[in-house]
Amino acid sequence: MSAFVDARTLPSGTVLTPDIAIVGGGPAGISLALALANTKLDILLLESGGANFDPVVQALYSGTQSGDDYAALEAGRLRFLGGGTNHWGGWSRPLDAIDFEKRDWVPHSGWPFARTALEPYYPRAQALIEAGPWIYDKGDSIASAKAPMLPLGDGGLYTSWFQFSKTRDGVLPTPFGTRYQGDLKVAANIKPLLNANVTAIRLAPDAKRVDRLDVATLNGNRFTVKPRQVVLAAGGIENARLLLASNDVMKTGVGNQNDLVGRFFGDNPVPRDVATLVLFGGKRAPYYGNNLNMGNGAVMRAVFTPTAAFARSKHVMGSLTTMEHPVELDETGKAATVTTATALGVDAANASAYSVGCGMELMPDPDRRLTLTGDKDALGLPRLKLHMRVTDADFAKYRQTLSELGRQLLASGAGMLRLNCSKRADWLKNMDWGHHHLGTVRMHDDPKQGVVDADGKVHAIGNLFVAGSAVFPTYGASNPTLNLIALTLKLADHLKKVAA
């Protein structure tokens, strides 16, 4: 049985020589380590934090910002074992096939493989996040047996489904640090190292491979790791910082010969109260506004999603529109409801209204980026600055999707939609974020368009890989955890071949 080791207890100057060093103990790092358990490979899992939250460690994440308002860099992620799964909401949904395609209306779009490349790995990813049976595409029939679904007229949106990770104590979905700590301990070939901060990726003089990793602890201990293969799994922000800050051999940073590391930062905007949805017939089915236990081990929620055909014809981005809390209509809203229902020949005596929210997909933007600053953290690493922006086109595309949803509600006679956002200020005043850090080490077969290749290997560096949502070339609207784990399991199969 292996055990968790506190890096602060290692003798300074120690040199560790694993087959694979995994940098980061969040969902990607832990999933990768577990996928390589019980192989002949010697795995070192390096986690910056401990088993629990520590504000001193968390402060290593702080940085600065410009552009549109965004969450503080230290606020949207957690720097201890389990990473983002220590505060995630459990929302799970596979990316759509169109998310992987090169879309003519989306500059810089296109993954180097289709969704079919991830499909063999989705069931294992689903099991790791403990989201129950895989029934995303069968939600309609299961839900209809519980309560009537909201009818939509023919058109560009359809009802799709989220599933949710298993909750504990009624609140927290599967936290990878505590849930899989025992599995990591019993894997004889995995050595988890806590409080171990990688401070530099040191390349060989010819810049063709990683020679070693410099590692430090906050109590001043320093040691070296000389692995055969390295996988960065520290998240969409920290992966970029490590690559940019490791600039002794490649002066612009590791893998940054084409000035791409840190660019294309993405997240899913979650604007609130973007519209008001009126149901003429009264209350909605419970799975539209809440997470509903379907009785088969799956907890699900319905959302409205653009079809691929609608996205192609109208050039919209991905979005997942949600019905939220009930609202009281004002007098104008009540009059509009009565007038519209009368014109449609339906009864609106029991009409009810709900706030509408969404998760949006942003267009890839190379100027939405992370750069290094002159400020240093407690370990001596440069802190980051994020330039954040959401364009008017991002909002306009989603407004077009909402308009189509309103048209379909009218066509079915089920309801109507009032759009609440027209100006940029309307969208931004109730803006929230998914805290999904995406795209900063993007994947592309062409090194002039991406930092890593289809296997997650940094271009031109033979033994350096990146795992997690940092490599997503485009973002989709689906929450990334299920998808990044599937992608990580694909990487694990590749590493079994190249590291054997």
N, C-alpha and C positions, 0 to 999 in steps of 0.2 A: 504494500500500500504506500502510495506517495502521500505527501502532506504539503499543505500550504506553507511556504517559507516566507518570512518577513525579510525583505532585502536589506533592511537596516541592520540585520544581525550578521550579514556576510562580511568576512574580512575584506577590508579595502584592498583593491588590486586584484580581486578574484577574477579569473578568466573562465567563462562557461562556454562549452562547445557543443550545443545541441545540433541535431539535424535541421530542425526548423524552429525559428524564434517567431512567436506571434506577439505583436505589439498591440495590446489592448484587450481587456477582459469584459467587453460588452457582448451583445448578442452575436455579432460576427465572430469575434475572437473565441468565445466559448463554444459556439456551434462548430467552428473549424477544429478546435482542439478535440471535441468529442467525436467528430467524424474521423479523426486520425488516431483515436484511442485504439489500443490493442493491435496496432501495426508494429513493425520493427523500427519505426522512426522515433527518435528521441525528441520530444516536444517540450519547449520552454514557453510558458505563457506569462508574459510580462504585463502586470496591471499596475498603473500609476498609484491608485488608491489602495485602501484596505478593504475589509469586509463591510464597513459601514461608512456613512457620510462623515467627512471631516472638512470644516470650512477653510482650513489652511490649505488643504489639497485642492479644494474647489476653486480657490482664488487663482490657481495657476491658469485657469481658463480666461480670466478677464482680459478685455481688450477695448478698442474704441470703434466708433462707427461714423459714417457719413451717409447722406442721401435720405431715403425714406425711413421713417421710424421702424425699428425692429427690436426684438427682445435682446437684452444684454447678452454678450457672448458667454458669460458664465451662468446665465439663467436657464437656458434651454437644454442643458445636458448635465449629466452627473458623473463625477470622476471617482467612482469606486466600483468594486466588483459587481458586474451586471449592467453597468453603464445605463443607457437609456431605458432599459426594462425596469429600472427601479422607480420610474415615474410614468410609464406609458399607460395609455388608456385601453390597450388590448385590441384596438380596431385592426381588423385583418381582412385583406382582399387582394387577390392576385392582380397584377397589372393586366390590362387588356392587350390583345394581339396588336392593335393599332399603335400602342405605346412604343413598340419595338421597331415600327416601320419608319422609313424615311418619308416624311410628310412634306410635300412640295411647298406648303404654306408655312412650314416651321423651319426657319434656318437652323442649321447645325443638328438637325434631327437624324435619327436612325441609329439603332444598335447594330453591332457586328453579327448578331444572330437573331433569329425569330424567337417568339415566346416558346415554341416547341422545344427549344434547347433547355428550358428550365422546367418543363412539365414533369420530367422524371423525378425531379427533386422537390416539387411542391408537397407531395404527401409527407415526406420526412420533415420538411419545414413546418407543416401544419401540426405534426406530432410534437415537435419541439416547443412550439408556442402554446400547445394544449388548447387548440380552438375547436376540438370535437371533430366529427366526421366532415369530409369534404363535400359540402352540398351547396356551394355558392351558386352554381348554375341550376339548382333544383329548388331554389327558395320559393318560387311562385306556387308550386303545387302543395308544398308543406304549409305555407302561410295561408293559402286559401281554405284549407281545412279548418283553420282556427277562426278566421274572420275574413270577410270579403275584401279583396284588394281594391285599391283606388283605380277606377278605370281611366285610361288615357286614350284619346283618339289616336288614330294612326298618325305617325310622325317621327320626329327625330330623337325623342327620349323614351326610355323604357325603365322599368323597375329592376334594379339590381340589388345585390345583398352584401352587407358586411357580416362577417362572423367575428366573435370575440374570444380572446384568450381567457382561459379559466381564471376566475377571481378567487382570491383568498381573503378571508375575514370580510367578505362582502365588498371589498374595495379594490385591492391591488391585483391586476393580472399577473401572469407568470413572471416573477423576477428571476432572471437567469442566474444571478449570483448565488442566491440561497437555494433555488430549485435544483441546480446542477452542481453545487459544491461537492456533494457526496460522490457524484459520478466522476468528477475531476480527481478526487482523492483516491479512488480505487483503481484508476487507470495507471498501471505501473510505468507506462512510458510518457506520462505527462507530469511536468513539474511546474506548478503554479507559483509565481513569485509576486508577492504583494509589495506595495510601496516602492515599486521599481519604475523609475521614469527614464525613458530613452531620451537622451538629450542631443544625440547626433547620429546620423547614418554615415559611416565612414566608408567611402568607396576605395577600391584599389586604384593605384595611380593612373591606370588606363581607363578608368571610369566604366568598366564593363561589368563589374560585379561589386556587391557589398563585401567589404573585408571584415568589418566589425561594427558593433553598436556600442556607443558610449552610454552608460547607464548611471544614474545618480539617485540618491535618496535625499529627502529634505533635512536629514540630520548630518549631511555632509559626506556620507559614504559614496565612493565611486568605484565602479568595476566595469568589466568588458564582457561582451558576448560576441563570440566568433561562430556564427551559424553557417550551415551550408546554404540554407534558404531563409529568407526573411519575408514575413507577411505583415503589412501595416493594417491594423484593424482598430484604429483609434478614433474613428468617426470622421464625418465629412469635413470638419473644421481642423481637427488636430492632425489628421494625415497630411493635409496641405501644409500646415505649419512645420512639421518635421522635415518634409521634403524641401521647402523653401529655406529653412534655417541651416540645412546641411550643405553648405556652399563652399567647402574648402577645396574640393576637386572640381566640381562643376559650379562655376562662379554664380550662376543664376539659380542654383538649387538643383537637387537631385531630380532628374526626369523633367527638368524645366527648360530644356534647350530650345523649345519652341514657345516659351512664355505662356504656357497653358495652366500650370499648377496654380490653384487658387481661383482661377476664372470660372465662370458659369455656376457660381454658387446658386443653389436653388433651395426652396422650401415650398410648402403648400400654404398659400394664404387661406385664411378661414374667416372671411368677412361675415359678420352677423347681421341679421334683420335686413337682408337684401331685398326681400319681397314679403308680401302678406298673401297667404293662400287661403281662400275661402272655399269650404266644402258646403254645397247647397244642402246636402242630405243630413248634415250633422257631424257627429264625432267620427274620427278616423279609427282605423284598426290600430291596435296597440303597437304593432311592430314598425309603424312609421315614426313614432316619436320617442320610442323607448327600445332598449335592448330586451328582446323577448326570448325566453327559454322555449325552444321548440319541442322539448320533451324527448329528444333523441341524442342529447349530449351537445347540441349546438345552440348557442345564443346568437340571435341574428337581429339585424335592423335593415329596413328597406330604405333605399335612396333612389334618386332619379339620375340617370346617366345618359349621355349622348350616344347614339348608335355610331358605329364606324362610318356608315353611309352618310349620316348627317354631318359628322365632323369633316368628311372629305368634301361634301358639296358646299358647306357653309364656311369651311375653314376655321372652325372653332377648336379650342383646346379641350383637354379632358376636364371633367368636373363631376362632383358627386354632390347633388343637391339634397338637403335634409329638411324635413319638417321638424320644427322645434316646439317651443312652448306655446300654449294658447294665448291669443291676444283678444282684446276687446275692440271691435270696430268703432270708429267715430261715426258721427251722423252721416257724413259724406259716404263713408264706406258702407254703411247700412243701406243708404239709398241706392248706391251703385249695385249692391248685391240684389236688392229687390228688382231693380230695373233690368238687370242682366238676366236674372232667373226668369222673369216674366217674358222677356224676348225669346228665351230658349224654350219656354213652355214647361219649366220644371218648378217644383215646390221648394222654396227656400225658407220656409217657416222655422225650421230647426237649424239654420245655417250656423256653422262655427268657423272660426278663423285661427290661423297659426302663423307664427313667424317662420321665415325660411332662411336657412343658412347654407353654407357649402364649403367644400374643400376644392380649391382650384389648382390647375396645372399652369405654371408660368411658362412662357416661351424662354428657351435658353438664351442667355445674354452674357457675352464675354466681359462686359463692363460691370457686371454684378460680381464682385470679386473680393478676395482676401489678399492683403499684402502685409509684409512685415513692417513694424515700426522700430524706432530707436529705443523704446522702453523695453526693459527686461523683467522677466519674472524671477521668482526666488531661486530658480535653478540656473539662471543666466540665459534662458531662451528669449529671443525677441518676441514681444507680444504682437498680436494681430490687429489690423484694422479692416473692418468690413464696410465696403460701399454697397449699400442696398438700394434697389429700386424696383418698383412695379410700374410698368408702362400703362398709359391710357389704353393701348391696344389690348393688354391683358384683360382689363375690365370690360372693354367693349365686346370682346369675344364672348365673355361669360354672360353679359347682358343679352346677347343674341340667343344664347341657350335658354335663358329664363323666359324670353319672349316666346320661344317655341313651346316650352312647358305650359305657359298660359294659353296658347292657342289650342293645345291638345286637351287641356281641361275643359275649355269651352266646347270643343268639338264633341266631347263625350257627354256633355251636360252635367259633369260631376262637380264643376267648380270654376273658379276664376282666380286670376293672379294680379295683384297690384305690385308694380315694380317700385321699389323705394329708393333706388340709387340711380342717379343720372350723371351727376358731376363727380369728379375725382374725390372731392372732399367727403361726399356721401359714402363712398366705398371705404375710405380710410378711417372715418370716425369710429367705426365699430370693428376695426380690423383685429383679428387674432391670428396666430400662426400655429402650424402643426409641429414646429420644432423638428422638422425633418431636414437634415443637413445633407444636401445632395450635390453631385456634379462637379466637385472641385478637383477631382483627379479622373477626369472623364475617360471613357472607353471608346476607342476607335482603332480600326486596323491601320489607319494612316497616322504615323507619329506627328504629322503636322496638324492633325485635328484632334488628337487624343493623347493622354499621358500613358495609358495602359492599353494592352491589346485585348483580344477577346477572352484570353485566359486570365486577365487581371495582372499580367506581368508588365512592369514598367518598361517602355520601349528602350532598347539598346542596353539594358542592364539585366544580366542573365539570371540573377537569383533574387530579385526583389519583386514582390507582388503586393497588391492592394485588395483588401476585402471590404465589403460594405457598400453603403449607398453613395459614397464618394465617387464611385466609378460610373454611376448612372449617367448616360449621355443626355437623356431627357427624363422627365420626372414622373409623368402620369399624375393622376389625382389620387390613386390608391395609396394608403399608408404604406411605408416602405418595409416594415420589419419582416413580414412574411417573405417578401420578394428578395430582400438582401440576404436572408438566411438561405433561400433556395440557391441564389447565386454563389454563396459561400460554400455550399455543399458541392456545387459543380466544381469550384476551385479545389476542394479537397480531393476529388477524384483525379484532377490534373496533377496535384502535388504528389499523390501516391505513385504516379508514373515517373515524374521527373526527379523526385527525391529518393527513389528506391535505390 
